[in-house]
């Protein structure tokens, strides 16, 4: 494959100019939100010929993370973590090809916080307890031309609604006890902001790549009014902080959020948007509508990435590149590289990017 035949040559500065619309791309740049550990281990051992190191050796694990993004041809490494929110989690068997045994998902009913007493008793992490060691280790060891994008945790909406309140419980509380809902969202938002205030000062951090899934197939989970009040007010602060330091703010958001897209662009002032499903809006259509205002990231529908045979997948990826290149676009999945995506299909997507020409 082409992706393994060339020495990686990251150039984040050139990548940034492409995303900001300051120049056309000379090659296809790559983007991802995250990779499941099972995918990274399979590629590291089978394709990169390296021994896998687990988190029991922390510094080597962080450097392995950086090396994976580098070897796969990315201009940045997305480092995440540092904030932890205790939550209720449901589990079931993981039936993915590269199974981890058990798969968890968020509590949909009633979470940990139901009352003001629960709010006061909750073990909120103190900002001085945030560990920036992984970010500092990677910062000191980045290959030439490569930079780092950071994210402390899931987003304000995800943490507050899924991890802490429970979606059903939150929905009732918006009517019955809105001040409590607001307090939970603001506490989460503030902790994330405290993280970014420190992380933005770390050498080689060039932006925030925050995930926050605010929608489902047909609309946002909350009304646009409540989404703006409870959630986007915080994203606006994160973007403003990034921009005040001449950094970028990228947003990953699943679901149909087209009703608030103009607000995300004009008020929150995101620099790039990620997460696409063809049944909501194909990335090419999104690019034609919004690509003159913000950068467009990824867009290879995960269902197709999972299920198409290689020949059809390559044609599909090539069509996306024809529609979206060469300005303000980077190639990647519509969501993330989960452990149920065939590794060979992920590599075929990258290879098609390496082969593409205008």
C-alpha positions in Angstrom: 0.0 0.0 0.0 1.1 3.6 -0.7 0.7 4.6 2.9 3.5 2.3 4.0 5.8 3.0 1.1 6.6 6.6 2.0 8.4 8.1 5.0 5.8 10.2 7.0 6.4 13.9 6.6 4.0 15.7 8.9 3.5 19.4 8.2 0.9 20.8 10.5 1.5 24.4 9.5 0.7 23.5 5.9 -2.3 21.5 7.1 -3.6 24.5 9.1 -3.4 26.8 6.1 -5.4 24.3 4.1 -8.1 24.0 6.8 -8.3 27.8 7.2 -8.7 28.3 3.4 -5.3 30.1 3.0 -4.1 27.6 0.4 -5.1 24.5 -1.6 -3.7 21.2 -0.4 -0.8 19.7 -2.2 -1.7 16.3 -0.9 -4.6 14.6 1.0 -4.3 15.3 4.7 -5.8 12.9 7.2 -8.0 13.3 10.2 -9.5 11.1 12.9 -11.1 11.8 16.3 -10.0 8.5 17.9 -9.1 4.9 17.4 -10.1 2.0 19.6 -7.1 0.4 21.3 -7.8 -2.9 19.6 -7.4 -1.3 16.2 -4.1 0.4 17.2 -2.7 -2.8 18.6 -3.6 -4.8 15.5 -1.9 -2.3 13.2 1.1 -1.7 15.5 1.9 -5.4 15.7 0.8 -6.7 12.2 1.6 -3.8 9.9 4.2 -1.6 11.7 6.1 -4.6 13.1 6.4 -3.1 16.6 5.7 -4.6 20.0 2.6 -3.3 21.8 3.0 -1.6 25.1 0.1 -1.2 27.5 -0.6 1.5 30.0 1.3 -0.3 32.8 4.4 1.5 31.3 2.8 5.0 31.0 5.6 7.0 29.3 6.2 4.3 26.7 2.4 4.0 26.2 2.1 7.8 25.5 5.0 7.7 23.0 3.5 4.7 21.3 0.3 6.7 20.9 2.2 9.5 19.3 4.2 7.1 17.1 1.0 5.5 15.8 -0.4 8.7 14.5 2.9 9.6 13.0 3.5 6.3 11.3 -0.1 6.3 9.8 0.6 9.7 8.2 -1.2 12.3 10.4 0.0 15.8 10.9 -1.1 15.8 14.5 -1.7 13.5 17.4 -5.0 13.9 19.3 -4.3 13.4 23.0 -7.3 13.0 25.3 -8.0 12.5 28.9 -7.3 14.1 32.3 -10.9 14.7 33.5 -12.8 11.8 35.0 -16.5 11.7 35.8 -17.9 8.8 37.9 -21.0 7.5 36.2 -23.4 4.6 35.9 -22.5 2.3 32.9 -24.4 -0.5 31.3 -22.4 -3.4 29.8 -23.0 -6.2 27.3 -20.8 -8.6 25.4 -18.6 -7.0 22.7 -19.1 -8.9 19.5 -16.7 -6.8 17.4 -14.1 -8.6 15.3 -11.4 -7.2 17.6 -13.4 -7.7 20.8 -12.5 -6.3 24.1 -14.8 -8.7 25.9 -17.3 -6.2 27.3 -18.7 -3.0 25.7 -20.3 -0.3 27.8 -22.7 2.5 27.0 -24.2 5.4 28.9 -27.1 5.3 31.3 -30.2 6.4 29.5 -32.6 6.5 32.5 -31.6 8.0 35.8 -28.0 8.9 36.5 -26.1 9.6 39.6 -27.4 13.2 40.1 -31.2 13.5 40.8 -31.3 16.1 43.5 -29.3 19.1 44.9 -28.1 16.8 47.6 -26.7 14.4 44.9 -25.0 17.4 43.3 -23.3 18.5 46.5 -22.1 15.0 47.3 -20.8 14.2 43.9 -17.0 13.7 43.9 -16.2 16.6 41.5 -12.6 16.5 40.3 -10.6 19.5 41.5 -8.7 21.4 38.8 -5.4 20.9 40.6 -5.9 17.1 40.3 -5.8 17.2 36.5 -2.7 15.3 35.3 -1.1 16.8 32.2 1.8 14.3 32.2 0.7 12.5 29.0 0.5 15.8 27.1 3.9 17.0 28.4 5.6 13.7 27.5 4.2 13.8 23.9 5.0 17.5 23.5 8.7 16.9 24.3 9.0 14.1 21.8 6.9 15.1 18.7 8.5 14.4 15.3 9.5 17.5 13.3 6.5 19.1 11.7 4.0 17.3 13.9 1.7 19.1 16.5 -0.8 18.1 19.1 -4.6 18.6 19.5 -6.1 18.1 22.9 -9.4 17.1 24.6 -9.9 16.4 28.3 -13.1 14.3 28.2 -16.4 13.8 26.5 -18.3 17.1 25.9 -20.5 19.2 28.1 -23.7 17.6 26.8 -22.5 14.1 26.9 -21.1 14.2 30.4 -24.0 16.2 31.9 -26.9 14.3 30.2 -25.5 10.8 29.9 -22.9 10.4 32.6 -24.4 12.4 35.5 -28.1 13.1 35.1 -29.3 10.3 32.8 -31.1 11.4 29.7 -34.6 10.6 30.8 -34.1 12.1 34.3 -32.6 15.2 32.7 -35.6 15.6 30.4 -38.0 15.8 33.4 -35.7 18.0 35.4 -35.5 20.6 32.7 -39.2 21.2 33.5 -39.2 20.4 37.2 -35.8 21.7 38.4 -34.1 23.7 35.6 -31.6 25.4 38.0 -30.2 21.9 39.0 -29.8 21.0 35.3 -28.1 24.3 34.6 -25.8 23.8 37.6 -24.7 20.4 36.4 -24.0 21.6 32.9 -22.1 24.6 34.2 -19.9 22.6 36.6 -18.9 20.2 33.8 -18.3 23.1 31.4 -16.2 24.9 34.0 -14.0 21.8 34.6 -13.4 21.4 30.9 -12.6 25.1 30.6 -10.1 24.9 33.4 -8.3 22.0 31.6 -8.1 24.0 28.4 -6.7 27.1 30.2 -3.7 25.1 31.2 -3.4 22.8 28.2 -3.2 25.6 25.8 0.0 26.8 27.4 1.8 23.4 26.7 4.3 23.6 23.9 3.2 22.2 20.5 -0.5 22.3 21.4 -2.1 23.8 18.3 -5.8 23.4 19.0 -8.7 21.7 20.8 -10.6 18.8 19.2 -13.6 18.5 21.4 -16.2 15.8 21.0 -19.8 16.5 22.1 -22.7 14.5 20.5 -25.7 16.8 20.6 -28.0 15.1 18.1 -29.6 12.0 16.7 -30.8 11.0 13.3 -33.4 13.8 12.9 -32.6 16.6 15.3 -30.7 17.8 18.3 -31.5 16.0 21.6 -32.4 19.3 23.3 -34.3 22.2 21.7 -32.0 24.6 19.9 -32.8 27.1 22.7 -31.7 24.8 25.5 -28.7 23.6 23.4 -27.5 27.1 23.0 -28.1 28.0 26.7 -26.7 24.9 28.4 -24.1 23.6 25.9 -23.0 26.0 23.2 -22.3 28.8 25.6 -19.4 26.7 26.8 -18.2 25.7 23.4 -18.1 29.4 22.6 -15.8 30.0 25.5 -13.5 27.1 24.5 -13.3 28.4 20.9 -12.6 32.0 22.2 -9.8 30.7 24.4 -8.3 28.8 21.6 -8.5 31.8 19.2 -7.0 34.1 21.8 -3.9 32.0 21.7 -3.9 31.7 17.9 -5.0 28.0 18.1 -7.8 26.1 16.4 -11.1 24.8 17.6 -12.5 21.7 16.0 -15.8 20.2 17.0 -16.9 16.6 16.7 -20.7 16.3 17.0 -22.8 13.2 16.0 -26.4 13.5 14.9 -28.5 15.9 12.9 -27.4 19.3 14.1 -28.0 21.2 10.9 -30.6 23.5 12.7 -27.8 24.9 14.8 -25.0 24.7 12.2 -25.1 28.4 11.4 -24.9 29.2 15.1 -21.9 26.9 15.5 -20.1 28.7 12.7 -21.1 32.3 13.3 -21.5 32.5 17.1 -19.4 29.6 18.5 -16.9 30.2 15.7 -15.7 26.6 15.2 -12.9 26.3 12.7 -13.7 22.8 11.6 -16.6 20.3 11.9 -16.4 16.5 12.2 -18.9 13.6 12.2 -21.0 12.7 9.2 -23.6 10.0 8.3 -24.7 9.8 4.7 -28.3 9.3 5.8 -28.2 12.7 7.6 -26.1 14.6 5.1 -23.3 13.3 2.9 -20.0 15.0 3.4 -19.9 16.3 -0.2 -23.2 18.0 0.2 -22.1 19.5 3.5 -18.9 20.7 1.9 -20.8 22.5 -0.9 -23.0 24.2 1.7 -20.6 25.2 4.4 -17.1 24.6 3.0 -16.5 28.2 2.2 -16.9 29.0 5.9 -15.3 26.2 7.9 -13.1 23.2 7.3 -14.7 19.8 6.8 -13.2 16.8 8.5 -13.7 13.1 7.5 -17.0 12.0 6.2 -16.4 8.4 5.1 -19.6 6.9 6.4 -18.8 4.3 9.1 -21.5 1.8 7.9 -19.9 1.8 4.4 -16.4 1.7 6.0 -17.6 -1.5 7.8 -19.5 -3.2 5.0 -18.3 -2.3 1.5 -15.8 -4.6 -0.2 -12.5 -3.0 -1.0 -13.2 -2.1 -4.6 -16.5 -0.4 -3.9 -15.1 1.3 -0.8 -12.2 2.8 -2.9 -14.6 4.2 -5.5 -16.7 5.7 -2.7 -13.7 7.3 -1.0 -12.5 8.6 -4.4 -15.8 10.2 -5.0 -15.6 12.0 -1.7 -12.2 13.3 -2.5 -13.3 14.5 -5.9 -16.1 16.4 -4.2 -14.2 17.8 -1.3 -10.6 18.4 -2.3 -8.4 20.4 -2.5 -9.6 23.2 -0.2 -10.5 23.1 3.5 -10.9 19.3 3.7 -9.2 16.3 5.4 -9.9 12.6 4.8 -11.1 10.3 7.5 -14.0 8.3 8.9 -17.4 9.9 9.5 -17.0 9.1 13.2 -14.0 7.1 14.5 -12.1 3.9 13.9 -14.0 1.6 16.2 -12.9 -2.0 16.8 -15.7 -3.4 14.6 -14.3 -1.7 11.5 -12.2 -4.1 9.4 -8.6 -2.9 9.6 -8.1 -3.7 5.9 -11.0 -1.2 5.0 -9.5 1.5 7.2 -6.1 1.0 5.4 -7.8 1.0 2.0 -9.3 4.4 2.8 -5.9 5.8 3.7 -4.3 4.3 0.7 -6.9 5.8 -1.6 -6.0 9.2 -0.1 -2.4 8.6 -0.7 -3.1 7.7 -4.4 -5.5 10.6 -5.1 -4.5 13.3 -7.5 -6.4 16.3 -8.8 
